Amino acid sequence: KQNRKGENPVSHSDDANIDPANDDVEKALGELLARLRKNGQSAVIRFAYDYKYNGITSDGVDKKGKPYYRTVWEPTDDSIIEQHQEKVGAVISKYTDVIAAVECGIIGPWGEMHTSDRTDAKSEKKIIGKWLDVLPKDMTVNVRKPSDFCAWSGVNLENIDKYK
């Protein structure tokens, strides 16, 4: 497809799949962020263990044989998630000029902090806290819901407007 000037437009994707089975994750992420810098672009980043962001795995089927949402890609050991945050956090720290924000994500379908065994206050506090620990202090870290912020801060949802 060509634009009005007869040129082929640049193709953009919302997702960048870096496969740890085939890619050096830190290198691939660094190359992606370097391209953003070179092209004068920026991004909001969210990581997910949910391969191809579809939330479905063939080993999770209902009685009718249809796939259902299941996040089997998440590591079973929380320390592995923390190690991953440390590794990608080190790369992100070199490219703060092209990253508008990091979404906490990681767990659940699409990395959206829901429908996971880890969507409890203790786990969310750990994940959010780790991002805040490994990323530069001036980096914006987004959470999905006010209740996620409350899990990290310990403030009651009813008093969130008073938190400073």
VOPAGU-2260 file (C-alpha; in pm, 1 decimal, decimal comma):
REM VOPAGU-2260
SITE   aa  ch    i         X         Y         Z
SITE  LYS   A    0       0,0       0,0       0,0
SITE  GLN   A    1     134,3     344,6     -87,0
SITE  ASN   A    2      66,1     689,1      52,7
SITE  ARG   A    3     -35,1     993,9    -153,9
SITE  LYS   A    4     325,7    1059,1    -257,1
SITE  GLY   A    5     360,2     704,5    -391,5
SITE  GLU   A    6     589,7     603,0    -106,7
SITE  ASN   A    7     553,7     288,0      98,4
SITE  PRO   A    8     449,2     393,9     449,4
SITE  VAL   A    9     637,5     273,6     750,3
SITE  SER   A   10     463,8     -19,2     916,1
SITE  HIS   A   11     413,8       7,6    1291,2
SITE  SER   A   12     322,0    -259,8    1539,7
SITE  ASP   A   13     176,4    -215,3    1884,9
SITE  ASP   A   14     361,0    -521,5    2007,7
SITE  ALA   A   15     721,0    -633,5    2002,0
SITE  ASN   A   16     752,0   -1003,4    2074,3
SITE  ILE   A   17    1091,6   -1093,2    2216,5
SITE  ASP   A   18    1112,5   -1469,2    2256,5
SITE  PRO   A   19    1357,3   -1569,9    2532,4
SITE  ALA   A   20    1389,0   -1913,4    2373,9
SITE  ASN   A   21    1536,3   -1759,0    2058,9
SITE  ASP   A   22    1643,3   -1405,2    2150,8
SITE  ASP   A   23    1887,9   -1241,6    2388,1
SITE  VAL   A   24    1614,8   -1045,4    2566,3
SITE  GLU   A   25    1830,7    -759,6    2691,8
SITE  LYS   A   26    2000,6    -718,3    2353,0
SITE  ALA   A   27    1673,0    -733,0    2158,5
SITE  LEU   A   28    1506,6    -482,3    2392,6
SITE  GLY   A   29    1805,6    -250,0    2369,2
SITE  GLU   A   30    1799,0    -267,9    1988,7
SITE  LEU   A   31    1427,4    -192,9    1985,0
SITE  LEU   A   32    1469,1     108,2    2212,8
SITE  ALA   A   33    1771,1     229,2    2012,3
SITE  ARG   A   34    1553,8     224,7    1695,4
SITE  LEU   A   35    1292,6     432,5    1875,6
SITE  ARG   A   36    1562,2     683,4    1970,3
SITE  LYS   A   37    1702,5     692,2    1616,1
SITE  ASN   A   38    1354,7     749,1    1470,7
SITE  GLY   A   39    1259,6    1016,3    1725,9
SITE  GLN   A   40     983,0     798,1    1865,4
SITE  SER   A   41     871,4     707,2    2214,4
SITE  ALA   A   42     677,8     425,5    2375,2
SITE  VAL   A   43     483,8     312,8    2677,6
SITE  ILE   A   44     618,7     -29,4    2771,8
SITE  ARG   A   45     439,1    -323,1    2927,4
SITE  PHE   A   46     587,7    -668,4    2961,5
SITE  ALA   A   47     384,8    -988,0    2961,1
SITE  TYR   A   48     453,5   -1355,3    2988,1
SITE  ASP   A   49     136,2   -1410,5    2787,8
SITE  TYR   A   50     274,3   -1527,0    2454,0
SITE  LYS   A   51     131,2   -1322,3    2166,5
SITE  TYR   A   52    -106,3   -1151,6    2411,6
SITE  ASN   A   53    -395,7   -1387,8    2350,3
SITE  GLY   A   54    -443,9   -1522,2    2701,6
SITE  ILE   A   55    -524,1   -1863,7    2561,1
SITE  THR   A   56    -328,3   -2183,9    2582,3
SITE  SER   A   57    -419,5   -2515,9    2425,3
SITE  ASP   A   58    -387,3   -2703,6    2752,9
SITE  GLY   A   59    -664,4   -2495,0    2907,8
SITE  VAL   A   60    -993,1   -2609,6    2758,4
SITE  ASP   A   61   -1347,4   -2617,6    2884,2
SITE  LYS   A   62   -1586,8   -2915,4    2865,8
SITE  LYS   A   63   -1675,7   -2824,7    2506,6
SITE  GLY   A   64   -1309,5   -2830,4    2406,2
SITE  LYS   A   65   -1279,2   -2455,7    2361,9
SITE  PRO   A   66    -968,1   -2279,2    2493,9
SITE  TYR   A   67   -1005,8   -2053,9    2794,1
SITE  TYR   A   68    -790,4   -1785,1    2946,4
SITE  ARG   A   69    -502,4   -1918,8    3143,1
SITE  THR   A   70    -166,0   -1764,1    3222,1
SITE  VAL   A   71      55,3   -2068,7    3223,8
SITE  TRP   A   72     354,1   -1871,7    3097,8
SITE  GLU   A   73     417,3   -1694,6    3427,4
SITE  PRO   A   74     714,1   -1832,6    3619,5
SITE  THR   A   75     611,3   -2032,0    3923,1
SITE  ASP   A   76     884,7   -1869,0    4132,1
SITE  ASP   A   77     841,0   -1498,1    4216,7
SITE  SER   A   78    1218,9   -1451,3    4229,8
SITE  ILE   A   79    1236,6   -1524,9    3854,9
SITE  ILE   A   80     993,6   -1241,3    3784,7
SITE  GLU   A   81    1207,9   -1013,1    4000,4
SITE  GLN   A   82    1520,7   -1120,1    3810,6
SITE  HIS   A   83    1347,2   -1038,6    3483,1
SITE  GLN   A   84    1246,0    -697,0    3616,0
SITE  GLU   A   85    1607,9    -632,0    3715,8
SITE  LYS   A   86    1739,5    -729,8    3372,3
SITE  VAL   A   87    1492,8    -529,4    3164,5
SITE  GLY   A   88    1504,4    -245,1    3417,0
SITE  ALA   A   89    1878,8    -211,2    3353,2
SITE  VAL   A   90    1812,6    -180,7    2978,5
SITE  ILE   A   91    1521,6      60,6    3022,8
SITE  SER   A   92    1740,1     281,9    3241,6
SITE  LYS   A   93    1962,4     352,5    2939,4
SITE  TYR   A   94    1668,7     472,9    2727,6
SITE  THR   A   95    1462,8     697,3    2954,9
SITE  ASP   A   96    1448,9     959,1    2678,0
SITE  VAL   A   97    1230,9     734,5    2459,9
SITE  ILE   A   98    1011,4     571,6    2725,3
SITE  ALA   A   99     706,4     769,1    2830,4
SITE  ALA   A  100     611,4     517,7    3100,2
SITE  VAL   A  101     642,8     157,7    3212,0
SITE  GLU   A  102     316,9     -19,7    3286,8
SITE  CYS   A  103     352,4    -257,6    3581,8
SITE  GLY   A  104     183,6    -537,9    3391,7
SITE  ILE   A  105     377,5    -862,4    3367,9
SITE  ILE   A  106     115,3   -1090,0    3523,3
SITE  GLY   A  107    -213,2   -1209,4    3380,9
SITE  PRO   A  108    -342,3   -1216,4    3024,9
SITE  TRP   A  109    -186,8    -939,4    2816,3
SITE  GLY   A  110      29,5    -844,6    3116,2
SITE  GLU   A  111    -262,3    -643,9    3254,4
SITE  MET   A  112    -246,0    -747,0    3622,0
SITE  HIS   A  113    -565,3    -952,0    3633,3
SITE  THR   A  114    -678,8   -1315,0    3608,3
SITE  SER   A  115    -363,0   -1454,2    3764,1
SITE  ASP   A  116    -272,4   -1633,3    4084,0
SITE  ARG   A  117     -62,4   -1324,1    4157,4
SITE  THR   A  118    -339,5   -1064,8    4153,1
SITE  ASP   A  119    -344,5   -1031,7    4527,7
SITE  ALA   A  120    -223,1    -732,5    4728,7
SITE  LYS   A  121      97,6    -903,8    4845,9
SITE  SER   A  122     208,9   -1003,7    4494,1
SITE  GLU   A  123     110,3    -672,1    4337,9
SITE  LYS   A  124     298,3    -481,8    4608,3
SITE  LYS   A  125     606,1    -690,4    4532,2
SITE  ILE   A  126     584,5    -636,2    4154,7
SITE  ILE   A  127     517,2    -262,1    4178,6
SITE  GLY   A  128     786,1    -218,7    4442,7
SITE  LYS   A  129    1041,6    -400,6    4228,8
SITE  TRP   A  130     972,1    -174,0    3929,6
SITE  LEU   A  131    1015,1     129,6    4151,5
SITE  ASP   A  132    1339,4     -18,2    4282,8
SITE  VAL   A  133    1500,8    -105,8    3946,6
SITE  LEU   A  134    1385,5     191,3    3736,7
SITE  PRO   A  135    1516,2     548,3    3756,6
SITE  LYS   A  136    1333,4     762,6    4011,7
SITE  ASP   A  137    1202,9     998,2    3740,8
SITE  MET   A  138    1052,8     714,6    3532,4
SITE  THR   A  139     673,2     702,4    3531,7
SITE  VAL   A  140     537,8     366,3    3646,2
SITE  ASN   A  141     169,4     306,6    3569,8
SITE  VAL   A  142     -64,3      65,6    3743,3
SITE  ARG   A  143    -385,3     -69,4    3591,8
SITE  LYS   A  144    -632,5      12,4    3870,3
SITE  PRO   A  145    -645,5     235,2    4177,1
SITE  SER   A  146    -665,4     -82,2    4385,8
SITE  ASP   A  147    -322,2    -183,2    4250,3
SITE  PHE   A  148    -180,9     145,1    4378,5
SITE  CYS   A  149    -352,8      82,6    4711,5
SITE  ALA   A  150    -192,3    -263,0    4730,8
SITE  TRP   A  151     149,5    -100,8    4695,7
SITE  SER   A  152      96,5     206,8    4912,6
SITE  GLY   A  153    -118,0      52,1    5183,8
SITE  VAL   A  154    -369,7     336,2    5157,8
SITE  ASN   A  155    -740,0     248,0    5164,9
SITE  LEU   A  156    -922,5     307,0    4838,5
SITE  GLU   A  157   -1164,0     539,6    5018,8
SITE  ASN   A  158    -868,9     764,7    5112,9
SITE  ILE   A  159    -673,4     750,9    4787,9
SITE  ASP   A  160    -754,5    1113,7    4707,0
SITE  LYS   A  161    -574,3    1220,2    5026,2
SITE  TYR   A  162    -252,0    1029,3    4953,6
SITE  LYS   A  163      59,3    1238,1    4888,1
